Each structure stands twice: as structure tokens, then as C-alpha cells.
């Protein structure tokens, strides 16, 4: 009887201890579950926030993509238009170069006739001049032409007459000697008289008035030294140059 009582007491004590251990473990498990649930809830919240941000970024990305595609299309259109303009410009340049080459060949052909007529085309100081086989020089204070000079100008007049598109400029020059006061003449007027003498002579020999022009340079473009007799003689002259536009074409490479 006493043994049974001891066994009963031991059973009650052991059961009580087992109950205490199970409750503690349960509380721990419960706390762990709550922590997991809380972490899961926070994670789900973050996921939803990230999904919202992702959707917003996706929308922004699509909008930016659409904008960039539009800009690219616009740039391509501009490039195509520019390319078309460049092609047109290149075509015009090619045509212009061809026209210039053709015109230059025509002009070269015209001036080459001088070789067979006692005339030549020379470049002096970056300018082109028509040079006759007889220099057009003058006595001091005179604008008269000699027989040899008139013969040379006859050849120039014939060339102008057969080539009506050619235009020339006649320049008159003087030395530095001054006229007496009250003479009514100065070097400017004398240089104009010298160029006009040639212009009138060429027109009289068949050149058209619109082919020739006269200008006086006075003493301002000397070729010789005005302090010497030889230099002054060289400065009393008239020179003939092609029209400036023709001269520019002639000098192109």
C-alpha cells in the first residue's frame, strides 16, 4: 500500500514537470511564429512597395523609350533631309564645276587666238594682261599712238570683233612729271586720255562699245623708277587686261 502511494506521488510529480516543460516550449514556438508572421508581413509590404516602384519604373521606361524613339526618328528624318540637301548641293557643285571648266576652255580658246595674231596673255603681279607685239607707250605729255601701235591694236580689234563675249579694260598710266600750273591738264586726265585713245580706236576698228572700258591710273601704278629717264618712259603707257571675271577664271587651276 505504501509502495502504491509512492508510485502515485512520483507519477503526479513527473506529470507536473512534463506539463511545465511543454508550456514553455509552446510559448517559445508561439513567439517564434509571431516573429515569422511579422517578418512575413513586413516582407510582403516591401514586395508590394517594390512592385509599385517596378510598375512606376516600367511606365517611366516605356515613356522614355517612346520619347527616344521619337527623337531618333526625328534625327533620322533630319539626316535624310540633310543628305538630300547635300546630294543636291553636290550635284549643283558638280554642274557648276563642269560649267566653269567649259567656260574656261572657251576662254582659253579665245585667248589662244592671240598667239596667231601677234598678241599674248601674260600674268603680272597676280593680274592678267593682253600684251601686244608693240608696247603702247607715249612721248611725254602725249596720248598719240604710233603706226606700230595702231597695227598691234588692229589685231586686238579683230579678235574682239570675232569674239563678242570678250570684254577688256584699258588702263592709262603716266610718269610723275607734273604739268605747268594753269595748263588745264594733270596726270589723271592724261592717263584717261591715253586709255580713251585706245578704246576709241578699237571701236572704230570693229569692237563693240560694251566690250571695252577705259580707266585712268595717273602716276599711281608705276612700273619704272620715275627718278630716271628710262623709268619715266616705261611709266608712260597703256595696258589692256581682260575683264576681271574672265581673268579670275583664267587663273584657276
Secondary structure, DSSP 8 states (H G I E B T S, - for coil): -HHHHHHHHHHHHHHHHHHHHHHHHHHHHHHHHHHHHHHHHHHHHHHHHHHHHHHHHHHHHHHHHHHHHHHHHHHHHHHHHHHHHHHHHHHHHHHHHHHHHHHHHHHHHHHHGGGGTTEEEEEETTEEEEEESS--B--TT-----HHHHHHHHHHHHHHHH-TT--EEEEE---S----TTSS--HHHHHHHHHHHHHHHHHHTT--GGGEEEEE-TTSS-SS-TTSHHHHHHHSBEEEEE-HHHHHHHT--
